Amino acid sequence: MLIIEQLPVLADNYVYLLQDSATSQTAVVDPAIAKPVQDALAARGWTLHYILNTHHHGDHVGANLALQQATGCQIVGFADDRARIPGLTLPVNDGASIALGDTVFEVIATPGHTLGHCCYYCPEHQALFCGDTLFVMGCGRVFEGTPGQLWQSLCKLRQLPESTRVFCAHEYTLNNARFALSLTPASTALQQRLQHIQQRRSQRHSTVPSTLAEERQFNPFMNADDPAWRTRLNMPGADDMAIFTRLRALKDTF
């Protein structure tokens, strides 16, 4: 069994504390700040063994060195980004596997948001820790890569089973849902989805995780190859990457 604890930190970040229940090995995904992680570990009586970093941004690696100093944990991150991930001890590449006790995670390279971004996917428990590549009903901004790279990264994630749970790193869902509805305002399904999200956020509940099935249905960035976008965006003859690029540009100014 894989235990997953979601820790809200900063303004809208989610840090994930993971434990393989058979061996009690424990990891944290993208620790922004140390104290909430240390408090959660202490409350549960857990010992930290690994940090899994999806990319180098400060709100994902900010607690690396403090946690490593306190626990001696290993720090996992994408090999090409080794110079920017503090304390990195286990550089990994696309297709590598990381064992947390009996639980195995596959490393998926997903450049676009940053050039060294990667995701961690657990097939056995159908859980995807996707950092800032994929959000609920959205995707990350393109800071270092290209829109084409980010589109190809989302296409890779789209190939995972639809039942896969999407554990992203930020609570951006309400704004993402409003953007999606602005593109297709007549969609009853999107209207109902927005109402559900508004209700959860009004009660300060998380909207994460979603599933890949839900993202394929509601996330415009996951469906940029839908021919209907050419009509909606008045881009006849445009290819999929041009549609995705336009959607990302529209979201950047929404």
N, C-alpha and C positions, 0 to 999 in steps of 0.2 A: 504494500500500500504506500502511495505517495501522499503525504500530508502537505497541504498548501495553505499557508497563512498569508493574507494580504495585509500589508502595513501601509496606511496612508501617511505620507510625509510631505513637507514643504506645502506649496499651494495646491498642487494637483498630481503629485507623483505617487506611484504605487511601487513599493518594494515587496518582493515575495520571499518569504521564508519557507524553505522546503525541507522535509525530512523523509528519508526512507525508513519506514517503520520497522522493517525487519532487522536493520543494522544500526539504527539511530544516527546514521550519518546525515549531516545537515548542511545545507547550502543557503546562500542568500543571493537573490538576483538583483543586480543594479542598486547597491546600497548608496543612497544619496547622502545620508547623515548617519552617524554611528549610534547615537543614544537610543532611538526607537528600536533598532535591531538588537542592541545589547539588552535593553529592557525586556524585549519579547523573548530572547534566548533565556534570560534569567527566570522569567515567569514560568517558562515551560521546562526548565532544567535541561536545556539542550546545549550541546557544544558545537561550535561552528567549525566545519571542515573545509568548505569551499565558498568562494565568491565567484559567481558567474556574471561577467560583464558583457552586455550586448554591444556597447560602444563607449567612446572615451569622454563624452560630455560630462561636465562636472556634477550634474544632478543624477548621474548614474555611477560615478566612480568616487564621489566625494569622501566616502567613508572607508575606502579600500585600505589605506595605510593604518588607520586607527584600529580597524578590526583585525588586520593582519598582525599588528603589534600585540594586541590583546589576546589573540587566540592561536597565532601561528598558522592560520588557514592558508590554503593554496588559492591563488587567484587565476582564474581562467579568462582568456580573452583572445580575440582574433590575432593571429600571428603578425599580419601586416600592420597592425596598430600597436605593436609592442612598445614603441617609444612613447605612446600617449596614454597608456593604461598603467596607473601607479601600482607598483608592487607585483606586476605580472610574473607568475612563476610557471604557468602551464599555457603556453601559446598553442592555439589550435587553428586548423584550417577547415575549409568546407568539406563536409563528409566525415569529419572526425567524430569519435564517440567519447562521452564523458560518463564514467560510472559513479553514481552516488549510492554507495552500497550496492544493492541489487537493482537499483533503478538506473536505466541507461538513457542518456540524452544524446540526440544527434545534433551536430552543429551544422547550421544552414547559413551560408554566406548570403547576406542581403544588402549589398551596397545601394546607395542612393541618398538616404538621409545623411550618412557619412560614408566615406569610402571603406572604412573598416568595420562596418556594422555586421553583426551576425545574430542569429536567433538560436534558441535551444528548444528542441522538440523531443518530447517523450512519447514514443509510439504506444507503449504499453498502457499508459494512463491518458493518452490522447490530450496532451497539454502542450501548448506552444507559448513560450516566453519570448515575445517578439519586440521588446524594447520600443523604439520609436519608428519601426518600419511600418507596422500595421496598427491602427487604432480601431476601436469600435466605431464603425461607420466613417472611418477616415484613414489617412496615412500621414507619414511624417513629411515635413518640409524637406526640400532638396537643398542641403547646405554645401555639400562637397561633390557629390556625384552629379549625375544627369537625370532628368526625368525618365529617359529610356532605361537607365539602370534600375531606378526604383520600380518602374513598371515590370521589368523582368523579374525583380525580386518578389513582387506581389504575385506574379504568375507562378513562381516556384511555390510560394505558400499556398496558393489556390489549389495545388495538386494534392495537398494533404487531405485526409478523410474529412468529410463535412461535419462529423461529430467532434472534431478537434476543438477544444476550448482555447479561446484566445485571451491570454493574459498579457495585456499591453501595459505600458509604463506610465500612462497618464489618463486622467479623467477628463477627456475632451468630448465626451459623447453628446452632450446637449448641443454644443455649437456645431458639431459634425452633423447631427440630425437636422438642425435648422438649415444648414447648407444644402444637404441632400434634398430636403423638401422644397427649397427655393428653385431647384433645377426641375423638379417634377411636382408642382404644387397640387395637381389634381389627383395624386396618388393617395387613395384611401388607406392603403397599407402603411405608407410613410406617415400619414397624419396620425394613425393609431399608434405607431411606433414612437413618434415624438411625444404624444400624450403620456405614454407609459414611462418614457425617460424623464419627462418633466415631473411626474409623480414621484419617481424614485429619488430624484435629486432634491425635490422639495422636502423629502424626509431624510435627506443626507445619506441615502443608501448608495452603494457603488453600482455602477452599470457594467462593471467588468467582473467576470469574463463574459464574452459572448461566445458564439460558435462560428466556425467557418461557414456553416449553412446559413446563418443569419447574415454574415458579412457578404456572402454571394448574393443574397436577396436584397440587402439594404445599403450596402457600401458602394457608392458610385465609382470609387477608384478600383474596386475589384472587378468591375464590369465594364471597363473602358472599351472592350471589344464588342459590346452590344451594338449592333447596327443602328439601333434607335437613337444613339447619341449623335449620329451625323445629322439627323433631322433636328433634334433638340438644340444643338449648338450651331446649326446652320453651317455645317462643314461637310458638304457632299464630297465624296471621294477621298476624305481624309483617312489615313491609316490609324491603327490602334494607338500607336505611340503619340501621334499628333493629338488624338482625342484625350489621352491621358494627360499630356502636357497642358492642354487647354483647361482641363478640369483642375489640375494642380494650381495653375495660374489664377483661376477664378477663386479658389479657396484661399489663396494667399492674400487676396484683397477683400474677402468676405467680412 
